């Protein structure tokens, strides 16, 4: 199922030839064996944030949704989502290809893929945070961010 969803979404993004410098599958669903919410995270590389801004409206016409208010609060990236049957199915992260954040996200995905112990610790922590921060999405995201930073520094 994950493969089909990735392939289908990559085809949808193919409607925008020459707009994306690279498209990567990131997030927990990109790590074999790691439990995850059924949401596919996609990292799409663009040449500039202004290109990302120019793509928001066409991507919304291609069945994505976004919050202009939320995007205005972001630095160095833009965010969209897709819905099906009343739930989110995809998150699309538009980011400058080759930027520090681009590499950070791919480095973390690659570390999880290469280190089963790390991915198991991450999965266990995410389950605990989901309970602890069940009504505070920002705190859950911050806890994950702290874990990611520590893992990329080579910590426990």
SEZARO-597779 format. One line per 2 residues: number of its first residue (from 1); for each residue x, y, z of C-alpha. Coordinates in Angstrom, 1 decimal, decimal comma, always signed. Layout:
! residues N
NUM) X/Y/Z  ... .
This chain:
! residues 156
1) +0,0/+0,0/+0,0  +2,7/+2,5/+0,9 .
3) +4,5/+1,9/-2,4  +1,3/+2,5/-4,4 .
5) +0,6/+5,7/-2,6  +4,1/+7,0/-3,1 .
7) +4,0/+6,1/-6,8  +0,6/+7,6/-7,3 .
9) +1,6/+10,9/-5,6  +4,9/+11,1/-7,5 .
11) +2,8/+10,9/-10,7  +0,5/+13,7/-9,5 .
13) +3,6/+15,9/-8,8  +4,8/+15,0/-12,3 .
15) +2,1/+17,3/-13,5  +4,6/+20,0/-12,7 .
17) +7,5/+19,2/-15,0  +10,7/+21,1/-14,3 .
19) +9,3/+22,6/-11,1  +10,8/+20,1/-8,7 .
21) +14,5/+19,4/-8,6  +14,0/+16,2/-6,6 .
23) +11,1/+14,4/-4,8  +11,9/+12,3/-1,8 .
25) +9,8/+10,1/+0,5  +10,5/+11,1/+4,1 .
27) +8,9/+10,6/+7,5  +8,1/+7,4/+9,3 .
29) +6,4/+5,7/+6,3  +9,7/+6,0/+4,5 .
31) +11,5/+3,7/+7,0  +10,7/+0,0/+6,5 .
33) +9,4/-1,7/+9,6  +8,8/+1,6/+11,5 .
35) +5,2/+2,0/+12,7  +3,6/+5,2/+11,4 .
37) +0,4/+7,0/+11,0  -1,0/+6,4/+7,5 .
39) +0,3/+9,7/+6,2  +2,9/+9,9/+3,4 .
41) +5,4/+12,7/+3,9  +6,9/+14,0/+0,6 .
43) +9,9/+16,4/+0,4  +9,9/+18,3/-2,9 .
45) +12,9/+20,3/-3,8  +12,5/+23,7/-5,5 .
47) +15,1/+26,3/-6,6  +13,7/+29,0/-4,3 .
49) +11,0/+29,7/-1,7  +9,5/+32,1/-4,2 .
51) +9,1/+29,1/-6,6  +7,4/+27,2/-3,7 .
53) +5,0/+30,2/-3,2  +4,2/+30,2/-6,9 .
55) +3,4/+26,5/-6,8  +0,9/+26,8/-3,9 .
57) -2,1/+27,7/-6,0  -1,5/+25,2/-8,8 .
59) -0,9/+22,5/-6,3  -4,2/+23,3/-4,6 .
61) -5,9/+22,9/-8,0  -4,2/+19,5/-8,2 .
63) -6,1/+18,4/-5,0  -3,8/+19,6/-2,3 .
65) -4,9/+21,9/+0,5  -2,9/+24,4/+2,5 .
67) -3,1/+27,2/+5,0  -1,7/+30,4/+3,8 .
69) -1,6/+31,6/+7,4  +0,4/+28,6/+8,5 .
71) +2,8/+28,9/+5,6  +3,4/+32,6/+6,4 .
73) +4,7/+31,4/+9,8  +7,2/+29,0/+8,2 .
75) +10,8/+29,9/+7,3  +12,5/+28,2/+4,4 .
77) +9,6/+25,8/+3,5  +6,0/+25,5/+2,5 .
79) +3,5/+22,9/+3,5  +0,5/+21,3/+1,8 .
81) -1,7/+18,3/+2,5  -4,0/+15,9/+0,7 .
83) -7,2/+14,4/+2,1  -9,1/+11,3/+1,2 .
85) -12,2/+9,8/+2,9  -12,1/+12,4/+5,7 .
87) -8,5/+12,0/+6,7  -5,1/+13,3/+5,8 .
89) -3,2/+11,0/+3,5  -0,2/+13,1/+2,4 .
91) +2,0/+16,0/+3,6  +3,9/+17,8/+1,0 .
93) +6,9/+19,8/+2,2  +8,3/+22,3/-0,4 .
95) +11,9/+23,2/+0,4  +14,9/+24,6/-1,3 .
97) +16,8/+21,7/-2,8  +20,2/+21,2/-1,2 .
99) +19,5/+23,6/+1,7  +20,6/+22,7/+5,3 .
101) +17,0/+21,7/+6,2  +16,7/+19,6/+3,0 .
103) +19,8/+17,6/+4,0  +18,7/+17,4/+7,7 .
105) +15,5/+15,7/+6,8  +17,1/+13,2/+4,4 .
107) +19,9/+12,6/+6,9  +17,5/+11,7/+9,6 .
109) +15,5/+9,4/+7,3  +18,7/+7,7/+6,2 .
111) +19,9/+7,2/+9,8  +16,6/+5,6/+10,7 .
113) +16,8/+3,3/+7,7  +20,4/+2,3/+8,6 .
115) +20,0/+1,9/+12,4  +17,3/-0,4/+13,6 .
117) +18,0/+0,4/+17,2  +17,6/+4,1/+16,6 .
119) +14,4/+3,6/+14,6  +13,0/+1,4/+17,4 .
121) +13,8/+4,0/+20,0  +12,2/+6,7/+17,9 .
123) +9,0/+4,6/+17,4  +8,8/+3,9/+21,2 .
125) +9,3/+7,6/+22,0  +6,7/+8,7/+19,4 .
127) +4,1/+6,3/+21,0  +4,8/+7,8/+24,4 .
129) +4,6/+11,4/+23,1  +1,4/+10,6/+21,3 .
131) -0,2/+9,8/+24,7  +1,6/+12,5/+26,6 .
133) +0,8/+15,2/+24,1  -2,5/+13,9/+22,8 .
135) -4,1/+17,3/+22,8  -1,0/+19,4/+22,1 .
137) +0,2/+18,9/+18,5  +2,9/+21,5/+18,9 .
139) +4,4/+19,8/+21,9  +4,4/+16,5/+20,1 .
141) +6,2/+18,0/+17,2  +8,7/+19,8/+19,4 .
143) +9,5/+16,5/+21,2  +10,1/+14,8/+17,9 .
145) +12,3/+17,7/+16,8  +14,5/+17,4/+20,0 .
147) +14,9/+13,7/+19,3  +15,9/+14,3/+15,7 .
149) +18,5/+17,0/+16,6  +20,0/+14,6/+19,2 .
151) +20,1/+11,7/+16,7  +21,8/+13,9/+14,0 .
153) +24,4/+15,0/+16,5  +25,1/+11,3/+17,2 .
155) +23,6/+11,3/+20,7  +21,6/+8,6/+22,4 .
